[in-house]
Amino acid sequence: MTKDTFARTFGFEDYGHMLASTTTVFKDNDTDTCWNITKLSQDRFLTWNDAEIGDDRVEVFLTENEAQAYLKRLRDNQDILANFK
């Protein structure tokens, strides 16, 4: 899936327009992956990362707080797994 196709799936003209509505919540420095929240036009919030662009690799939330809490749990779980050796 191209980045523009990904963006159009969620109602944006192209990937650049999608990024204009996107906030990066955190970046994994080991993989250079950015975890993002994008505000959708229907008052929904999309969470996704730029390493796996695909409409099956996202979660949608009713509030930005729910989206932020979800990404925080993902980050915390990554930290736990990274330290588990």
Summary of the structure (lengths in Angstrom):
residues: 85
radius of gyration: 13.1
end to end distance: 34.3
largest distance: 44.0
contacts: 213
relative contact order: 0.15
helix: 39%
strand: 28%
